Amino acid sequence: MKGMRLGAVGLAVIAPVAVWLLATAVFGARLVVPGQSGGPPLDIGWPAVVAIALVAGLLGWGLLAGLEKLTRRARTIWTITAVVVLALSFGLLIGPGIAASTRTWLGLMHLAAGGVLIFLLPSRKKTKRAQSPGQQSAKEDGARSG
């Protein structure tokens, strides 16, 4: 399961970087957001995309692992939380001074990373139901006689 989750985090980093490459290399978009406190505008480069997606993926993984130790409904709670966090992340894109094209590309990056994490990070592995000792020995007896 650890390898699957590591892969999910890796894909959650690759997906927004692919969107960033599409935006900048193919469509020639310049992704710029206003600087903080009247500072100079910030160009959104691939290192920032990688760092933010990696931090989001690792935080999501950590939250899910913690919930799994606390409750049997960890996957449901985590998924609801992740969807809410993804929805709230779009609030960052409605600030003043962000061009419509930048909002669109950044929104697609949020969807790419969030979508991968939401669909792949929670384990989809089916658990085996515990059998009573009588059921188990009956199966073994059938296997021996066959």
C-alpha positions in Angstrom: 0.0 0.0 0.0 2.9 2.3 0.8 4.2 2.0 -2.8 0.8 2.7 -4.2 0.5 5.9 -2.1 4.0 7.0 -3.1 3.0 6.5 -6.7 -0.2 8.5 -6.2 1.8 11.4 -4.7 4.3 11.2 -7.6 1.5 11.3 -10.1 0.0 14.3 -8.2 3.2 16.1 -8.8 3.6 15.1 -12.5 0.0 16.0 -13.4 0.2 19.7 -12.6 3.7 19.9 -14.1 2.2 18.5 -17.3 -0.5 21.2 -17.3 2.2 23.8 -16.6 4.2 22.6 -19.6 1.1 22.7 -21.8 0.3 26.2 -20.7 3.8 27.6 -21.0 5.6 25.6 -23.8 2.6 24.8 -26.0 0.3 27.8 -25.5 3.0 30.3 -24.5 1.1 31.4 -21.4 3.0 33.4 -18.8 1.7 32.5 -15.4 2.0 35.5 -13.1 0.3 36.3 -9.8 0.6 39.6 -7.9 3.3 39.8 -5.3 2.5 40.0 -1.6 2.2 43.4 0.1 2.7 45.3 -3.2 5.8 43.4 -4.1 6.8 42.5 -7.7 4.6 40.0 -9.5 5.6 36.4 -9.1 6.1 34.1 -12.1 4.8 30.6 -11.5 7.6 28.2 -12.6 7.8 24.5 -12.6 9.8 24.4 -9.3 6.9 26.1 -7.5 4.4 23.7 -9.1 6.5 20.7 -8.0 7.0 21.9 -4.5 3.3 22.8 -3.9 2.0 19.6 -5.3 4.5 17.5 -3.4 3.7 19.3 -0.1 -0.1 18.8 -0.8 0.4 15.2 -1.6 2.5 14.4 1.5 0.1 16.3 3.8 -2.8 14.4 2.3 -1.0 11.1 2.8 -0.1 12.0 6.4 -3.7 13.0 7.1 -5.0 9.8 5.6 -2.5 7.6 7.6 -3.5 9.4 10.8 -7.2 8.9 10.2 -6.6 5.2 9.4 -5.2 4.8 12.9 -8.2 6.6 14.5 -11.3 5.4 12.6 -12.7 2.8 10.3 -14.2 5.5 8.2 -10.9 7.1 7.4 -11.3 6.9 3.6 -14.7 8.6 3.6 -13.6 11.4 6.0 -10.4 11.9 4.1 -12.1 12.1 0.7 -14.7 14.6 2.0 -11.9 16.7 3.5 -9.8 16.5 0.3 -12.8 17.6 -1.9 -13.5 20.6 0.5 -9.8 21.6 0.5 -9.7 21.4 -3.3 -12.8 23.5 -3.6 -11.4 26.1 -1.1 -8.1 26.2 -3.1 -10.0 27.8 -5.9 -10.6 30.8 -3.6 -6.9 31.7 -4.1 -7.5 32.2 -7.8 -10.2 34.9 -7.5 -7.9 37.6 -6.0 -7.5 40.9 -7.9 -4.7 41.2 -10.5 -4.7 37.6 -11.8 -5.3 37.4 -15.5 -8.1 35.1 -16.7 -5.7 32.8 -18.5 -3.5 32.4 -15.4 -6.6 31.6 -13.4 -7.7 29.0 -15.9 -4.3 27.3 -16.0 -3.8 27.4 -12.2 -7.3 26.0 -11.8 -6.5 23.2 -14.1 -3.3 22.5 -12.1 -5.3 22.4 -8.9 -7.8 20.0 -10.5 -4.9 17.8 -11.9 -3.1 17.4 -8.5 -6.3 17.2 -6.4 -8.0 14.8 -8.8 -5.1 12.4 -8.7 -4.9 12.5 -5.0 -8.6 12.2 -4.4 -8.9 9.2 -6.7 -5.6 7.4 -6.1 -4.4 8.1 -2.6 -7.1 6.3 -0.6 -6.6 2.6 -0.7 -9.2 0.9 -2.8 -8.0 -2.5 -1.6 -10.8 -4.8 -0.6 -10.5 -6.3 2.8 -11.2 -10.0 3.5 -13.9 -10.7 5.9 -12.8 -12.6 9.0 -14.1 -16.2 9.0 -15.0 -18.2 12.0 -12.7 -21.2 12.8 -15.5 -23.6 11.7 -15.9 -22.0 8.3 -12.2 -22.1 7.7 -11.8 -25.8 8.6 -14.8 -26.7 6.4 -13.0 -25.0 3.5 -9.8 -26.9 4.3 -11.7 -30.2 4.5 -13.2 -29.6 1.1 -9.8 -28.8 -0.4 -8.3 -31.9 1.0 -11.0 -34.2 -0.3 -11.0 -32.7 -3.8 
